[in-house]
Amino acid sequence: MPYTSNTHKKNIVTAGIGIEEAKKALIMIHGRGGSADNILSLSDHLQVKDFALLAPQATNNTWYPFSFMAPPPQNEPWLSSAISLIKEVVNDVTGQGITAENIYFLGFSQGACLTLEFVTRNAQRYGGVVAFTGGLIGDKIYPGNYSGDFAGTPVFIGSSNPDPHVPVERVYATSNILKTMHAAVTEKIYNNMGHTINQDEIDLANTLVFNAKI
């Protein structure tokens, strides 16, 4: 695939309430071949009307070139660049006075893997995390990459069994790592759902993470 640069450029698409006036922020991370605008459209189905929404755009619409199950060096320097970009977005949000406890993350597929990898490398009390079909990145789990304490952060991980890209065993292993770091994880596996997002996942994200009364 044609990569013209070895890093992601900072290109953030925003929606929702302006970051200057918002009390909560949701960082939304698109999947392979997707776009910031595409993942932002998902917010129409989420109870995030009072959130600032921020969606970084990956160079060539892909965060890293190979499977998330590949040995991490194969996905460099793109993987490190993507993680650094999300860190920069988080710093921008906290710089506007929004605390980590009011920062939320959501990703789908490759974006869900990147979301989980970022928050687990930088665990603290966040507002919440939603991972639609994803797991921690690598040919195996590398516990030395992860540090911090989620301090009860609500995390929802949904996936299909089977899924063409994300083995259910990696989803289970990911949930276990997050639980040992004191995240309040809800994991739900759907039989033969396919590589998509279903309404039940949306409902669970709204009730468990975004605290919506449905």
SEVO-185892 format. One line per 5 residues: their letters; for each residue x, y, z of C-alpha. Coordinates in nm, 3 decimals, decimal comma, padded with zeros to 5 digits. Each point is the difference from the previous one (the first is absolute). Example, Ala and Ser with C-alpha at 12.3 -4.5 7.8 and 13.67 -1.06 7.14 Angstrom:
! residues 2
as	01,230:-00,450:00,780 | 00,137:00,344:-00,066
This chain:
! residues 214
mpyts	00,000:00,000:00,000 | 00,140:00,340:-00,096 | 00,126:00,187:00,305 | 00,133:00,342:-00,088 | 00,116:00,091:00,350
nthkk	00,112:-00,192:00,303 | -00,222:00,180:00,249 | -00,362:00,103:00,039 | -00,072:00,368:-00,044 | -00,215:00,174:00,258
nivta	-00,334:00,032:-00,174 | -00,288:00,007:00,250 | -00,363:00,023:-00,111 | -00,231:00,138:00,268 | -00,374:-00,006:00,065
gigie	-00,240:00,038:00,290 | 00,049:00,279:00,252 | 00,302:00,227:-00,036 | 00,294:-00,119:00,209 | 00,019:00,341:00,171
eakka	-00,346:-00,038:00,152 | -00,032:-00,377:00,036 | 00,041:-00,181:00,331 | 00,049:-00,341:-00,163 | 00,191:-00,113:-00,307
limih	-00,022:-00,317:-00,211 | 00,298:-00,100:-00,214 | -00,121:-00,220:-00,286 | 00,246:-00,215:-00,196 | -00,095:-00,137:-00,341
grggs	00,083:-00,342:-00,141 | 00,221:-00,110:-00,289 | -00,124:00,159:-00,320 | -00,239:00,222:00,196 | 00,011:00,370:00,070
adnil	-00,047:00,251:00,278 | -00,329:00,114:-00,153 | -00,118:-00,360:-00,020 | 00,062:-00,077:00,368 | -00,148:00,335:00,104
slsdh	-00,328:-00,096:-00,169 | -00,032:-00,275:00,263 | -00,057:00,272:00,259 | -00,354:00,041:-00,138 | -00,079:-00,330:00,177
lqvkd	00,182:00,079:00,325 | -00,113:00,198:00,303 | 00,277:00,257:-00,034 | -00,193:00,316:-00,084 | 00,186:00,200:00,266
falla	00,348:-00,121:-00,103 | 00,271:00,155:-00,210 | 00,079:-00,259:-00,268 | 00,349:-00,036:-00,143 | 00,099:-00,248:-00,272
pqatn	00,360:-00,020:-00,122 | 00,047:-00,093:-00,366 | 00,260:-00,265:-00,086 | 00,236:00,052:-00,292 | -00,134:-00,204:-00,292
ntwyp	-00,296:-00,096:00,226 | 00,208:-00,266:00,177 | 00,167:00,019:00,341 | 00,257:-00,273:-00,062 | 00,061:-00,220:-00,305
fsfma	-00,024:-00,357:00,124 | -00,235:-00,198:00,223 | -00,016:00,102:00,365 | 00,114:-00,359:00,069 | 00,330:00,053:-00,185
pppqn	00,323:00,044:00,199 | -00,004:00,370:00,101 | 00,325:00,093:-00,184 | -00,171:-00,085:-00,329 | -00,253:00,277:00,062
epwls	00,259:00,263:00,085 | 00,047:00,291:-00,021 | -00,372:00,033:-00,064 | -00,122:-00,153:00,325 | 00,216:00,223:00,220
saisl	-00,099:00,301:-00,208 | -00,370:-00,082:00,045 | 00,037:-00,040:00,377 | 00,190:00,328:00,021 | -00,273:00,174:-00,198
ikevv	-00,271:-00,117:00,240 | 00,215:00,115:00,292 | 00,022:00,339:-00,165 | -00,378:00,016:-00,037 | -00,042:-00,092:00,368
ndvtg	00,246:00,273:00,096 | -00,192:00,251:-00,212 | -00,323:-00,098:00,177 | 00,149:00,024:00,350 | 00,157:00,329:-00,103
qgita	-00,356:00,131:-00,046 | -00,077:-00,088:00,362 | -00,176:-00,333:-00,055 | 00,135:-00,250:00,252 | 00,088:-00,361:-00,085
eniyf	-00,309:-00,115:00,193 | -00,209:00,176:-00,266 | 00,188:-00,130:-00,304 | -00,156:-00,295:-00,183 | 00,136:-00,218:-00,279
lgfsq	-00,174:-00,200:-00,272 | 00,139:-00,200:-00,288 | -00,110:-00,254:-00,259 | 00,215:-00,287:-00,132 | 00,353:00,131:-00,057
gaclt	-00,111:00,310:00,189 | -00,123:-00,218:00,288 | 00,339:-00,173:00,018 | 00,176:00,337:00,003 | -00,242:00,132:00,263
lefvt	00,062:-00,296:00,230 | 00,376:00,015:-00,054 | 00,015:00,371:00,081 | -00,213:-00,004:00,315 | 00,173:-00,311:00,137
rnaqr	00,343:00,154:-00,053 | -00,127:00,313:00,177 | -00,247:-00,137:00,253 | -00,171:00,244:00,232 | -00,358:00,087:00,091
yggvv	-00,160:00,095:-00,329 | -00,365:00,070:-00,065 | -00,035:-00,326:-00,189 | 00,122:-00,212:-00,290 | -00,198:-00,168:-00,280
aftgg	00,173:-00,253:-00,226 | -00,216:-00,136:-00,280 | 00,195:-00,311:-00,115 | 00,360:00,029:00,113 | 00,274:-00,116:00,233
ligdk	00,345:00,093:00,126 | 00,260:00,016:-00,276 | 00,276:-00,251:-00,072 | 00,079:-00,357:-00,101 | -00,046:-00,064:00,373
iypgn	-00,090:00,211:00,303 | 00,295:00,206:00,122 | -00,084:00,079:00,366 | 00,311:00,218:00,037 | -00,161:00,256:-00,234
ysgdf	-00,285:00,067:00,241 | -00,002:00,205:00,317 | -00,225:00,207:00,219 | -00,334:-00,059:00,169 | -00,338:00,042:-00,165
agtpv	-00,157:00,060:00,343 | -00,339:-00,134:-00,105 | -00,017:00,149:-00,351 | -00,298:-00,161:-00,181 | 00,112:-00,191:-00,310
figss	-00,227:-00,173:-00,252 | 00,151:-00,245:-00,250 | -00,227:-00,165:-00,254 | 00,103:-00,244:-00,272 | -00,115:-00,288:-00,218
npdph	00,089:-00,367:00,028 | 00,138:-00,063:-00,247 | 00,134:00,330:-00,133 | 00,219:00,004:-00,313 | 00,256:00,234:00,156
vpver	-00,026:-00,026:00,379 | 00,029:-00,344:00,165 | -00,234:-00,031:00,296 | 00,291:-00,131:00,210 | 00,171:00,339:-00,034
vyats	-00,318:00,175:00,112 | -00,010:-00,218:00,314 | 00,370:00,056:00,070 | -00,045:00,375:-00,044 | -00,292:00,011:00,242
nilkt	00,206:-00,188:00,258 | 00,291:00,246:-00,023 | -00,234:00,297:00,041 | -00,173:-00,164:00,295 | 00,332:-00,053:00,178
mhaav	00,057:00,375:-00,047 | -00,335:00,069:00,171 | -00,214:00,086:-00,300 | -00,370:-00,081:00,032 | -00,015:-00,213:-00,315
tekiy	-00,315:-00,123:-00,168 | 00,082:-00,237:-00,284 | -00,264:-00,141:-00,232 | 00,061:-00,250:-00,277 | -00,266:-00,042:-00,270
nnmgh	-00,018:-00,324:-00,194 | 00,048:00,049:-00,374 | -00,066:00,375:00,016 | 00,259:00,076:-00,269 | 00,238:00,293:-00,009
tinqd	-00,246:00,272:00,087 | -00,173:00,183:00,287 | -00,344:-00,112:00,112 | -00,277:00,182:00,185 | 00,059:-00,190:00,324
eidla	00,359:00,127:00,006 | -00,122:00,355:-00,051 | -00,251:-00,039:00,283 | 00,263:-00,146:00,235 | 00,245:00,277:-00,083
ntlvf	-00,266:00,258:00,078 | -00,109:-00,151:00,330 | 00,333:-00,132:00,134 | 00,244:00,265:-00,121 | -00,192:00,314:-00,087
naki	-00,236:-00,045:00,298 | -00,311:00,055:-00,208 | -00,339:-00,077:00,153 | -00,175:-00,208:-00,266
